[in-house]
Amino acid sequence: MMVEGTRGVTLLELLVLLGLLAVLAGAAAPYVATMMGGLELRSAALRVAGALTSARYASLADGRPWWVRVVDETTFEVGAEGADFARTRLPGRVRFLAATSGGHVRFRPTGWAENATFTLGSDEGQRRVVVNQRGRVSVRAGATP
């Protein structure tokens, strides 16, 4: 139903609007990609921190040592001493850049562990996952490239 005195949109007006939206989307794309990369890095750091915390609690409950080890630049594994280890890959372009204590951490049945720092990085920056002697795990911001 048309209201008297109104008109529709012409094809030319619609094409101009679509062109402007395409230009705006193209200009915003690099910012969105950077933001997604930063979220990917944060997610990977939280995934490693979660695995470390889970290994600590499993060691407390199980009564035997549990390990978290870096396998290569994109993979780590978690498991109890003398058992099979479960492997996990880091998401996207996130990599392990450095790891102290030989790239592994052992949680004792008391909950204590060796001090260790795992540095993860991507094009968007770095995050450090730190384990202290008491087995506490924290995620810290690292240097930006």
C-alpha positions in Angstrom: 0.0 0.0 0.0 1.4 3.4 -1.0 0.9 6.5 1.1 0.1 9.5 -1.0 3.1 11.8 -1.5 5.8 9.2 -0.9 8.0 7.5 -3.4 10.2 4.4 -3.4 14.0 4.1 -3.7 15.5 4.2 -7.2 17.9 1.5 -8.3 20.6 4.2 -8.6 20.1 5.2 -4.9 20.3 1.6 -3.8 23.5 1.0 -5.8 25.1 4.1 -4.3 24.2 3.0 -0.8 25.6 -0.5 -1.4 28.8 1.0 -2.8 29.2 3.2 0.4 28.7 0.1 2.6 31.3 -1.9 0.6 33.8 0.9 1.1 33.1 1.2 4.8 33.4 -2.6 5.2 36.7 -2.6 3.3 38.1 0.1 5.5 37.0 -1.7 8.7 38.3 -5.2 7.7 42.0 -4.7 8.9 40.8 -3.6 12.3 38.4 -6.5 12.6 41.2 -8.9 11.6 43.6 -7.4 14.3 40.9 -7.6 16.9 40.2 -11.3 16.1 43.9 -12.1 16.2 44.1 -10.5 19.7 41.1 -12.6 20.8 42.7 -15.7 19.4 45.9 -15.1 21.4 44.0 -14.4 24.6 42.0 -17.6 24.1 45.1 -19.6 23.5 46.7 -18.3 26.7 43.6 -19.0 28.7 43.5 -22.6 27.2 47.1 -23.2 28.4 46.3 -21.7 31.8 43.2 -23.9 32.1 45.2 -27.0 31.2 47.8 -26.1 33.8 45.2 -25.5 36.5 43.4 -28.8 35.6 46.7 -30.7 35.9 47.3 -29.2 39.3 43.8 -30.2 40.6 44.1 -33.6 39.0 47.4 -34.2 40.7 45.9 -33.2 44.0 42.9 -35.6 43.5 44.9 -38.4 41.9 47.8 -38.5 44.3 50.4 -38.7 41.6 52.4 -36.2 39.6 50.8 -34.6 36.5 52.7 -33.0 33.7 52.1 -30.2 31.1 54.7 -30.3 28.3 55.3 -28.3 25.2 55.6 -30.8 22.3 56.3 -28.3 19.5 55.5 -24.6 18.7 51.8 -25.3 18.3 51.1 -28.3 20.5 51.2 -29.1 24.2 50.2 -32.2 26.2 48.8 -33.0 29.6 48.8 -36.2 31.6 49.6 -38.2 34.7 53.0 -39.7 35.2 53.0 -43.2 33.8 49.8 -42.7 31.8 48.9 -41.5 28.3 49.0 -37.8 27.6 46.3 -35.8 25.8 47.5 -33.4 23.1 46.1 -30.0 22.4 46.9 -27.7 19.5 46.9 -23.9 19.9 44.4 -22.1 17.7 45.2 -20.3 14.4 48.5 -18.5 14.2 49.3 -18.6 17.9 52.7 -20.2 18.7 54.8 -21.0 21.8 57.7 -18.5 21.6 59.5 -19.6 24.7 59.1 -21.8 27.7 61.3 -22.0 30.9 62.1 -25.1 32.8 62.6 -27.2 29.7 59.2 -26.5 28.3 57.4 -28.6 30.9 55.9 -28.3 34.4 55.3 -31.1 36.9 52.6 -30.7 39.5 53.2 -32.7 42.7 50.3 -34.4 44.6 50.8 -31.6 47.2 49.8 -29.0 44.5 53.2 -27.5 44.3 55.1 -27.2 41.0 58.3 -25.8 39.5 58.3 -22.2 38.5 57.6 -21.9 34.8 56.7 -19.3 32.2 55.2 -20.1 28.8 55.3 -17.3 26.3 52.7 -17.4 23.5 52.7 -15.1 20.6 51.1 -14.1 17.3 51.2 -11.1 15.0 49.1 -9.2 17.5 51.4 -9.5 20.5 52.4 -11.9 23.3 50.9 -13.4 26.4 52.8 -15.1 29.2 51.3 -18.0 31.3 53.1 -18.2 34.6 53.2 -21.0 37.1 54.6 -20.2 40.5 56.1 -22.6 43.0 52.8 -23.1 44.8 51.2 -24.2 41.6 49.2 -21.0 41.1 48.7 -20.1 37.4 48.3 -16.6 36.0 48.1 -15.0 32.5 50.0 -11.8 31.9 50.2 -9.5 28.9 53.5 -9.6 27.0 55.3 -7.2 24.7 53.5 -6.1 21.5 55.4 -6.5 18.2 
